């Protein structure tokens, strides 16, 4: 049983990482850390964690076997460097780092400590995403020529309304726009999936943006990526789709177009199908993400020292670099036009 410590008891940890660790065979939630006492005690009470720390040094000294990092992105570098100092393997939420320079330092420190560093891309572990990988590898739709990966939504809306009916800016959406916008945040999952499914590097890419709100980053982004194997991926991401609507809607679609068929996953329609030369195939729908699957794989990796499914830190760094550069491209084009 591996004793896991989690750093950062915020929203994503609460609905994803903490429950997954607590119920994964081979892992035990041994300790948690958060500098915010309210967040720390809430998580401690809910998951009955004996060891809960406001002090990072005390956390690292409490006999851990591995670390999960779900703290805010600006904290990731310090967290990982401390894990390297204590020779502890790490699963780190995306984005791995604030920039490529930080990521390179983090990866080098973990390699010097001879411990593993993975980026936590939970979309890979949806049974539907794993099924797509198997179908692509078995040439179920022939050679893949085109991917369309679309996630358009409101990020919980532009406003929140208090009990008196007053509207204020919704801070979660605002924070993610200030940190880089939809491509840097959720879009990294789609970029990672394209590489995961195709097993082919991105040779070049270009991006365009649209602005509904007046943040520096676009709130609606299109990213086009050319892969070394000749395939092309289009990622479309929006945080302004229905963001002021009374009844907001979402779009979440994967579409892979091959020489002998099409695979289509539609999260809103709860549909996952393949049409190929042999006819129609209902593939069985699953949710877009699986923290449970990711942690089950990490538990195996901690025992065996390897994984073919988890996102290696170097790949996680490249994914975020593409997302950030794409966003900067879109901003530069807008500035040039103005």
Secondary structure, DSSP 8 states (H G I E B T S, - for coil): -EEEEEE--SHHIIIIIHHHHHHSTTEEEEEEE-S-HHHHHHHHHHHT-SEEESSHHHHHTS--SEEEE-S-GGGHHHHHHHHHHTT-EEEEESSS-SSHHHHHHHHHHHHHHT--EEEE-GGGGSHHHHHHHHHHHTTTTSSEEEEEEEEE--TT-SEEE-TTS-EEE-HHHHHHHHTT-TTTTTHHHHHHHHHHHH---EEEEEEEEE-SS-SSS-SEEEEEEEETTS-EEEEEEES-TTTT-TT---EEEEEEEETTEEEEEETTTTEEEEEETTEEEE-----S--HHHHHHHHHHHHHHS--SSSEEHHHHHHHHHHHHHHHHHHHHHHHHH-
